[in-house]
């Protein structure tokens, strides 16, 4: 490695540039480790695995991430964004990862690529994103609850708490129609509702504008997400969207990549995988 390459790498670490991380996942060993920890949810398991191997610093731990496991495949693939490169992550994991974790996520397969430090406004890019398009629901609080909240901001009780405050964005809109044909008559398909949900998240983040016409719902399923070891779960939508975007602010777009979009980013949702425009 030349002196110039070393200097460039040190500069990248000092400025905290973004890297895209890729690693192989041995699905058999991954399942063995999940069994040893009594974890039944792949996304929850990967969140725990990354935290235990690379630490709890979300700037360095790959997050957001995308776990891709073929239905009948022995090998899966992990992608993620991190402020640390592959060498730094390997050094960290060599200290903290247990042997079974290292078998599940072989450190030798860990690789990284430095992402651009600047993004040109007006540039069009293709993208793919796994999202959980949910909306938050709030129960109307009583006057007594408002008074208790005024005294204690952490106050929660059955009178002001919903058992599941999240709802599928499509289901939430469908429930507002009086008959089952209302959504169809209004031209409100699942794809259209999810596309608008994604568009709003782009607008909230800033940095890029969604090309609504090119954005499609590629796949959809409902999944039961287990987030706690005592088996508390929530059911919700799991959607894969592909489309194009146009960068409007380079700095904010970089933050969007680093932070992801939507909720449940710590559990495999919200990562933007980039590709050339019109490549699908």
C-alpha positions as a Markdown table, in Angstrom:
| # | Residue | x | y | z |
|---|---|---|---|---|
| 1 | Unk | 0.0 | 0.0 | 0.0 |
| 2 | Unk | 1.5 | 3.4 | -1.0 |
| 3 | Unk | 1.9 | 6.4 | 1.3 |
| 4 | Unk | -0.9 | 8.2 | -0.6 |
| 5 | Unk | -3.3 | 5.3 | -0.2 |
| 6 | Unk | -2.6 | 5.1 | 3.6 |
| 7 | Unk | -3.1 | 8.9 | 3.9 |
| 8 | Unk | -6.4 | 8.7 | 2.0 |
| 9 | Unk | -7.6 | 5.9 | 4.2 |
| 10 | Unk | -6.7 | 7.8 | 7.4 |
| 11 | Unk | -8.5 | 10.8 | 6.0 |
| 12 | Unk | -11.6 | 8.7 | 5.4 |
| 13 | Unk | -11.6 | 7.4 | 9.0 |
| 14 | Unk | -11.1 | 10.9 | 10.4 |
| 15 | Unk | -14.0 | 12.4 | 8.4 |
| 16 | Unk | -16.3 | 9.5 | 9.1 |
| 17 | Unk | -17.1 | 8.8 | 5.5 |
| 18 | Unk | -19.8 | 6.3 | 4.7 |
| 19 | Unk | -19.0 | 2.7 | 3.6 |
| 20 | Unk | -21.3 | 0.1 | 2.2 |
| 21 | Unk | -20.6 | -3.2 | 3.9 |
| 22 | Unk | -21.1 | -6.7 | 2.5 |
| 23 | Unk | -20.7 | -10.1 | 4.2 |
| 24 | Unk | -21.7 | -13.7 | 3.6 |
| 25 | Unk | -24.1 | -15.3 | 6.1 |
| 26 | Unk | -23.8 | -19.1 | 6.7 |
| 27 | Unk | -27.5 | -19.7 | 7.3 |
| 28 | Unk | -27.0 | -23.1 | 9.0 |
| 29 | Unk | -24.6 | -21.6 | 11.5 |
| 30 | Unk | -26.9 | -18.6 | 11.8 |
| 31 | Unk | -29.8 | -20.8 | 12.8 |
| 32 | Unk | -27.7 | -22.7 | 15.2 |
| 33 | Unk | -26.7 | -19.4 | 16.9 |
| 34 | Unk | -30.4 | -18.3 | 17.0 |
| 35 | Unk | -31.3 | -21.6 | 18.6 |
| 36 | Unk | -28.6 | -21.2 | 21.3 |
| 37 | Unk | -30.1 | -17.8 | 22.1 |
| 38 | Unk | -33.7 | -18.8 | 21.7 |
| 39 | Unk | -34.3 | -16.1 | 19.1 |
| 40 | Unk | -37.0 | -16.9 | 16.5 |
| 41 | Unk | -37.0 | -13.8 | 14.3 |
| 42 | Unk | -34.2 | -13.5 | 11.6 |
| 43 | Unk | -34.3 | -9.7 | 11.7 |
| 44 | Unk | -34.1 | -9.5 | 15.5 |
| 45 | Unk | -31.3 | -12.1 | 15.4 |
| 46 | Unk | -29.3 | -10.1 | 12.9 |
| 47 | Unk | -29.8 | -7.0 | 15.0 |
| 48 | Unk | -28.5 | -8.8 | 18.1 |
| 49 | Unk | -25.6 | -10.4 | 16.1 |
| 50 | Unk | -24.4 | -7.1 | 14.7 |
| 51 | Unk | -24.7 | -5.4 | 18.1 |
| 52 | Unk | -22.7 | -8.1 | 19.9 |
| 53 | Unk | -20.0 | -8.4 | 17.2 |
| 54 | Unk | -19.5 | -4.7 | 16.4 |
| 55 | Unk | -20.8 | -2.7 | 19.4 |
| 56 | Unk | -23.8 | -0.5 | 20.0 |
| 57 | Unk | -22.5 | 2.6 | 18.2 |
| 58 | Unk | -24.9 | 3.0 | 15.3 |
| 59 | Unk | -22.4 | 5.1 | 13.5 |
| 60 | Unk | -20.1 | 2.1 | 13.2 |
| 61 | Unk | -22.4 | -0.9 | 13.5 |
| 62 | Unk | -23.8 | -1.7 | 10.1 |
| 63 | Unk | -27.2 | 0.1 | 10.2 |
| 64 | Unk | -29.4 | 0.3 | 8.4 |
| 65 | Unk | -28.8 | -3.2 | 7.0 |
| 66 | Unk | -30.5 | -5.6 | 4.6 |
| 67 | Unk | -30.4 | -9.3 | 5.2 |
| 68 | Unk | -31.1 | -11.4 | 2.1 |
| 69 | Unk | -31.5 | -15.2 | 2.7 |
| 70 | Unk | -32.7 | -17.3 | -0.3 |
| 71 | Unk | -35.6 | -19.5 | 0.6 |
| 72 | Unk | -33.6 | -22.7 | 0.1 |
| 73 | Unk | -30.1 | -21.3 | 0.2 |
| 74 | Unk | -27.2 | -22.2 | 2.4 |
| 75 | Unk | -25.6 | -18.8 | 1.9 |
| 76 | Unk | -27.2 | -15.5 | 2.7 |
| 77 | Unk | -25.9 | -12.0 | 2.2 |
| 78 | Unk | -25.7 | -9.0 | 4.5 |
| 79 | Unk | -25.5 | -5.4 | 3.3 |
| 80 | Unk | -25.3 | -2.4 | 5.5 |
| 81 | Unk | -24.0 | 1.2 | 5.8 |
| 82 | Unk | -21.3 | 2.0 | 8.4 |
| 83 | Unk | -18.9 | 4.8 | 9.2 |
| 84 | Unk | -16.2 | 2.1 | 9.7 |
| 85 | Unk | -14.6 | 0.1 | 6.9 |
| 86 | Unk | -14.2 | -3.7 | 6.8 |
| 87 | Unk | -10.8 | -3.7 | 8.5 |
| 88 | Unk | -12.1 | -1.7 | 11.5 |
| 89 | Unk | -15.2 | -3.9 | 11.8 |
| 90 | Unk | -13.0 | -7.1 | 11.6 |
| 91 | Unk | -10.7 | -5.7 | 14.4 |
| 92 | Unk | -13.7 | -5.0 | 16.6 |
| 93 | Unk | -15.4 | -8.4 | 15.9 |
| 94 | Unk | -12.1 | -10.3 | 16.6 |
| 95 | Unk | -12.4 | -9.0 | 20.2 |
| 96 | Unk | -16.0 | -9.6 | 20.9 |
| 97 | Unk | -17.5 | -12.2 | 18.5 |
| 98 | Unk | -17.9 | -15.7 | 19.9 |
| 99 | Unk | -16.8 | -18.7 | 17.7 |
| 100 | Unk | -20.4 | -19.5 | 16.7 |
| 101 | Unk | -21.1 | -15.9 | 15.8 |
| 102 | Unk | -18.0 | -15.9 | 13.6 |
| 103 | Unk | -19.1 | -19.1 | 11.9 |
| 104 | Unk | -22.5 | -17.5 | 11.2 |
| 105 | Unk | -20.9 | -14.3 | 9.9 |
| 106 | Unk | -17.4 | -15.2 | 8.6 |
| 107 | Unk | -15.2 | -12.3 | 9.1 |
| 108 | Unk | -13.0 | -13.2 | 6.1 |
| 109 | Unk | -16.0 | -12.5 | 3.8 |
| 110 | Unk | -16.5 | -9.0 | 5.3 |
| 111 | Unk | -15.9 | -6.4 | 2.6 |
| 112 | Unk | -16.5 | -2.7 | 2.2 |
| 113 | Unk | -16.6 | 0.1 | -0.4 |
| 114 | Unk | -16.2 | 3.8 | 0.3 |
| 115 | Unk | -19.3 | 5.7 | -0.8 |
| 116 | Unk | -19.0 | 9.1 | -2.4 |
| 117 | Unk | -18.4 | 12.0 | 0.0 |
| 118 | Unk | -20.4 | 14.3 | -2.2 |
| 119 | Unk | -23.6 | 13.8 | -4.2 |
| 120 | Unk | -24.5 | 16.0 | -7.1 |
| 121 | Unk | -28.0 | 17.6 | -7.0 |
| 122 | Unk | -30.1 | 16.7 | -10.0 |
| 123 | Unk | -28.6 | 13.2 | -10.4 |
| 124 | Unk | -31.0 | 10.3 | -10.9 |
| 125 | Unk | -30.5 | 7.0 | -9.3 |
| 126 | Unk | -32.3 | 3.7 | -9.1 |
| 127 | Unk | -33.0 | 2.2 | -5.7 |
| 128 | Unk | -34.4 | -0.8 | -3.9 |
| 129 | Unk | -35.7 | -0.7 | -0.4 |
| 130 | Unk | -37.3 | -3.1 | 2.0 |
| 131 | Unk | -39.8 | -1.1 | 4.1 |
| 132 | Unk | -42.3 | -1.5 | 6.8 |
| 133 | Unk | -45.0 | 1.0 | 5.8 |
| 134 | Unk | -46.8 | 1.6 | 9.1 |
| 135 | Unk | -48.5 | 4.6 | 10.6 |
| 136 | Unk | -48.7 | 5.5 | 14.2 |
| 137 | Unk | -52.0 | 5.5 | 16.0 |
| 138 | Unk | -52.8 | 7.5 | 19.1 |
| 139 | Unk | -55.6 | 7.0 | 21.6 |
| 140 | Unk | -57.5 | 10.0 | 22.8 |
| 141 | Unk | -56.4 | 10.8 | 26.3 |
| 142 | Unk | -58.7 | 11.8 | 29.1 |
| 143 | Unk | -58.4 | 15.1 | 31.0 |
| 144 | Unk | -57.0 | 13.1 | 33.9 |
| 145 | Unk | -54.3 | 11.6 | 31.8 |
| 146 | Unk | -53.3 | 15.0 | 30.4 |
| 147 | Unk | -52.9 | 16.3 | 33.9 |
| 148 | Unk | -50.8 | 13.3 | 34.9 |
| 149 | Unk | -48.6 | 13.7 | 31.8 |
| 150 | Unk | -48.2 | 17.4 | 32.7 |
| 151 | Unk | -46.8 | 16.3 | 36.0 |
| 152 | Unk | -44.8 | 13.3 | 34.7 |
| 153 | Unk | -44.0 | 13.2 | 31.0 |
| 154 | Unk | -43.2 | 9.5 | 31.2 |
| 155 | Unk | -46.8 | 8.7 | 32.4 |
| 156 | Unk | -48.5 | 5.8 | 30.6 |
| 157 | Unk | -51.6 | 3.9 | 31.5 |
| 158 | Unk | -54.3 | 1.8 | 29.9 |
| 159 | Unk | -56.3 | 4.9 | 29.4 |
| 160 | Unk | -53.8 | 6.5 | 27.0 |
| 161 | Unk | -51.9 | 3.5 | 25.6 |
| 162 | Unk | -52.8 | 1.3 | 22.6 |
| 163 | Unk | -51.9 | -2.4 | 22.7 |
| 164 | Unk | -50.3 | -2.0 | 19.2 |
| 165 | Unk | -49.9 | 1.7 | 18.2 |
| 166 | Unk | -48.7 | 0.7 | 14.7 |
| 167 | Unk | -51.0 | -0.2 | 11.8 |
| 168 | Unk | -50.4 | -1.1 | 8.2 |
| 169 | Unk | -50.7 | 2.1 | 6.1 |
| 170 | Unk | -53.0 | 0.4 | 3.6 |
| 171 | Unk | -55.2 | -1.2 | 6.3 |
| 172 | Unk | -55.4 | 2.0 | 8.2 |
| 173 | Unk | -56.8 | 3.8 | 5.1 |
| 174 | Unk | -59.1 | 0.9 | 4.2 |
| 175 | Unk | -60.7 | 1.0 | 7.6 |
| 176 | Unk | -61.8 | 4.6 | 6.9 |
| 177 | Unk | -64.0 | 3.4 | 4.0 |
| 178 | Unk | -67.5 | 2.3 | 4.9 |
| 179 | Unk | -67.6 | -0.6 | 2.5 |
| 180 | Unk | -65.1 | -3.2 | 1.2 |
| 181 | Unk | -65.3 | -1.9 | -2.3 |
| 182 | Unk | -64.5 | 1.7 | -1.2 |
| 183 | Unk | -60.7 | 1.4 | -1.8 |
| 184 | Unk | -61.1 | 0.0 | -5.2 |
| 185 | Unk | -63.6 | 2.6 | -6.3 |
| 186 | Unk | -61.3 | 5.3 | -5.1 |
| 187 | Unk | -58.4 | 3.8 | -7.0 |
| 188 | Unk | -56.4 | 3.2 | -3.8 |
| 189 | Unk | -54.3 | 0.1 | -4.4 |
| 190 | Unk | -51.8 | -1.3 | -1.9 |
| 191 | Unk | -49.0 | -0.2 | -4.3 |
| 192 | Unk | -50.3 | 3.3 | -4.5 |
| 193 | Unk | -50.7 | 3.7 | -0.7 |
| 194 | Unk | -47.2 | 2.4 | -0.1 |
| 195 | Unk | -45.8 | 4.6 | -2.8 |
| 196 | Unk | -47.3 | 7.7 | -1.2 |
| 197 | Unk | -46.1 | 6.5 | 2.2 |
| 198 | Unk | -42.5 | 6.3 | 0.8 |
| 199 | Unk | -42.9 | 9.6 | -0.9 |
| 200 | Unk | -43.8 | 11.3 | 2.4 |
| 201 | Unk | -40.7 | 9.7 | 4.1 |
| 202 | Unk | -38.5 | 11.1 | 1.3 |
| 203 | Unk | -40.0 | 14.6 | 1.8 |
| 204 | Unk | -39.5 | 14.4 | 5.6 |
| 205 | Unk | -35.9 | 13.4 | 5.2 |
| 206 | Unk | -35.1 | 15.8 | 2.4 |
| 207 | Unk | -32.2 | 15.3 | 0.0 |
| 208 | Unk | -34.1 | 13.4 | -2.7 |
| 209 | Unk | -37.3 | 13.4 | -4.6 |
| 210 | Unk | -39.1 | 10.1 | -5.3 |
| 211 | Unk | -40.0 | 9.5 | -9.0 |
| 212 | Unk | -43.6 | 8.3 | -8.3 |
| 213 | Unk | -44.2 | 7.0 | -11.8 |
| 214 | Unk | -41.3 | 4.6 | -11.8 |
| 215 | Unk | -41.7 | 3.3 | -8.2 |
| 216 | Unk | -43.3 | -0.1 | -8.0 |
| 217 | Unk | -44.2 | -2.6 | -5.3 |
| 218 | Unk | -42.1 | -5.7 | -6.1 |
| 219 | Unk | -43.3 | -8.0 | -3.3 |
| 220 | Unk | -45.4 | -7.9 | -0.2 |
| 221 | Unk | -46.1 | -10.2 | 2.7 |
| 222 | Unk | -47.2 | -9.8 | 6.3 |
| 223 | Unk | -44.7 | -10.8 | 8.9 |
| 224 | Unk | -44.8 | -11.3 | 12.6 |
| 225 | Unk | -41.9 | -9.4 | 14.0 |
| 226 | Unk | -40.5 | -10.7 | 17.4 |
| 227 | Unk | -38.5 | -8.0 | 19.0 |
| 228 | Unk | -38.1 | -9.3 | 22.6 |
| 229 | Unk | -36.7 | -12.5 | 24.0 |
| 230 | Unk | -40.0 | -12.9 | 26.0 |
| 231 | Unk | -41.8 | -13.3 | 22.6 |
| 232 | Unk | -43.7 | -10.0 | 22.4 |
| 233 | Unk | -44.5 | -9.5 | 18.8 |
| 234 | Unk | -46.2 | -7.2 | 16.3 |
| 235 | Unk | -47.6 | -8.2 | 12.9 |
| 236 | Unk | -47.2 | -5.8 | 10.0 |
| 237 | Unk | -46.4 | -5.3 | 6.3 |
| 238 | Unk | -43.1 | -6.2 | 4.8 |
| 239 | Unk | -42.8 | -4.6 | 1.3 |
| 240 | Unk | -40.0 | -4.4 | -1.3 |
| 241 | Unk | -40.1 | -1.3 | -3.4 |
| 242 | Unk | -38.0 | -0.4 | -6.5 |
| 243 | Unk | -37.9 | 2.9 | -8.3 |
| 244 | Unk | -35.9 | 6.0 | -9.1 |
| 245 | Unk | -35.1 | 9.1 | -7.2 |
| 246 | Unk | -33.6 | 12.5 | -8.0 |
| 247 | Unk | -31.1 | 14.0 | -5.6 |
| 248 | Unk | -32.1 | 17.5 | -4.5 |
| 249 | Unk | -29.6 | 18.1 | -1.7 |
| 250 | Unk | -26.3 | 16.2 | -1.7 |
| 251 | Unk | -25.6 | 16.5 | 2.1 |
| 252 | Unk | -29.1 | 15.5 | 3.1 |
| 253 | Unk | -29.0 | 12.6 | 0.7 |
| 254 | Unk | -25.9 | 11.3 | 2.3 |
| 255 | Unk | -27.6 | 11.5 | 5.7 |
| 256 | Unk | -30.6 | 9.6 | 4.2 |
| 257 | Unk | -28.3 | 6.8 | 3.1 |
| 258 | Unk | -26.6 | 6.7 | 6.5 |
| 259 | Unk | -29.8 | 6.8 | 8.6 |
| 260 | Unk | -32.3 | 4.9 | 6.4 |
| 261 | Unk | -36.0 | 5.6 | 6.0 |
| 262 | Unk | -39.1 | 4.7 | 7.9 |
| 263 | Unk | -39.4 | 2.7 | 11.1 |
| 264 | Unk | -37.7 | -0.5 | 12.3 |
| 265 | Unk | -34.4 | 0.5 | 10.7 |
| 266 | Unk | -32.5 | -1.4 | 13.4 |
| 267 | Unk | -34.2 | -4.6 | 12.2 |
| 268 | Unk | -33.5 | -4.8 | 8.5 |
| 269 | Unk | -35.8 | -2.1 | 7.0 |
| 270 | Unk | -35.2 | 1.2 | 5.4 |
| 271 | Unk | -31.8 | 0.6 | 3.7 |
| 272 | Unk | -31.5 | 2.2 | 0.2 |
| 273 | Unk | -29.6 | -0.1 | -2.1 |
| 274 | Unk | -28.6 | 2.1 | -5.1 |
| 275 | Unk | -28.4 | 1.0 | -8.8 |
| 276 | Unk | -28.2 | 2.8 | -12.1 |
| 277 | Unk | -31.4 | 4.5 | -13.2 |
| 278 | Unk | -33.5 | 2.4 | -15.6 |
| 279 | Unk | -31.6 | -0.7 | -14.8 |
| 280 | Unk | -34.6 | -2.9 | -13.9 |
